[in-house]
Amino acid sequence: MMKKTPILLALVCCTLTAFAQETPNENKPNTIENQFIDVVDGSNSFEEYKVIKKTEIAKLRANVIDSIKSLEGTIGTLNTEIDERKNEIASLSQDLAATKEDLALSQKKENGIEFLGTLTEKSTYNAVMWSIIGILVLALAFFVLKFKNSHAVTKEAQLKLAEIEIEFEAHRQKKLEEQQQLRRKLQDEINKSRKA
């Protein structure tokens, strides 16, 4: 019976301390940490060991597992949300890159002009166009001057031709008259020589 006494004594102490424990404070949140504190603080001590009821450990274990499952579900939801955000960020990054590319092309088109099938900067286009216009104006001025010169030369030649024609006509008239006079003289001479 002596051997059974210490065991009975330990059992009675455990039972008494279990009934003597305070009920958990209802004001504390029911976190895992608070549950561990309640289980450890509410358990009996035997020498240097804590004696914890199996039901308390099972209850704590079930709560921990539920908390872990809940956290895993939250983690899964958050991971899904993170993946969705990553996809959204990737999509927005692609849209941003496309928008930047479109903006650069629009700015290039705004600062340039399509000329002969290539996009040329406005300053280059203006320089080329004003050069072409300048060359054309110079060519026009050159041809106008040449035309005026040739027109003046033509008029002068026509005047000279008219003068020469007048002189020629006068000379021809004079020669005709001389020929007529010579013919008369000749006829007179022929007539004189026939009479004689």
PERATA-V423860 format. One record per pair of residues at least 4 apart in sequence whose C-alpha atoms are under 7 Angstrom apart, sorted by the first residue. I is the first residue (numbers start at 1). J is the second residue. If there is no record, write none. Layout:
# PERATA-V423860
[[I	J] [I	J]]
This chain:
# PERATA-V423860
[[1	5] [4	8] [5	9] [6	10] [7	11] [8	12] [9	13] [10	14] [11	15] [12	16] [13	17] [14	18] [14	44] [15	19] [16	20] [17	21] [17	44] [21	42] [24	38] [30	34] [30	35] [31	35] [32	36] [32	64] [33	37] [34	38] [35	39] [35	60] [36	40] [37	41] [38	42] [39	43] [39	56] [43	50] [43	51] [43	52] [44	50] [44	51] [44	52] [45	49] [45	50] [45	51] [46	50] [46	51] [53	57] [54	58] [55	59] [56	60] [57	61] [58	62] [59	63] [60	64] [61	65] [62	66] [63	67] [64	68] [65	69] [66	70] [67	71] [68	72] [69	73] [70	74] [71	75] [72	76] [73	77] [74	78] [75	79] [76	80] [77	81] [78	82] [79	83] [80	84] [81	85] [82	86] [83	87] [84	88] [85	89] [86	90] [87	91] [88	92] [89	93] [90	94] [91	95] [92	96] [93	97] [94	98] [95	99] [96	100] [97	101] [98	102] [99	103] [100	104] [101	105] [102	106] [103	107] [104	108] [105	109] [106	110] [107	111] [108	112] [109	113] [111	121] [111	122] [112	119] [112	120] [112	121] [112	122] [113	119] [113	120] [113	121] [113	122] [114	118] [114	119] [114	120] [115	119] [115	120] [120	124] [120	125] [121	125] [122	126] [123	127] [124	128] [125	129] [126	130] [127	131] [128	132] [129	133] [130	134] [131	135] [132	136] [133	137] [134	138] [135	139] [136	140] [137	141] [138	142] [139	143] [140	144] [141	145] [142	146] [143	147] [144	148] [145	149] [146	150] [147	151] [148	152] [149	153] [150	154] [151	155] [152	156] [153	157] [154	158] [155	159] [156	160] [157	161] [158	162] [159	163] [160	164] [161	165] [162	166] [163	167] [164	168] [165	169] [166	170] [167	171] [168	172] [169	173] [170	174] [171	175] [172	176] [173	177] [174	178] [175	179] [176	180] [177	181] [178	182] [179	183] [180	184] [181	185] [182	186] [183	187] [184	188] [185	189] [186	190] [187	191] [188	192] [189	193] [190	194] [191	195] [192	196]]
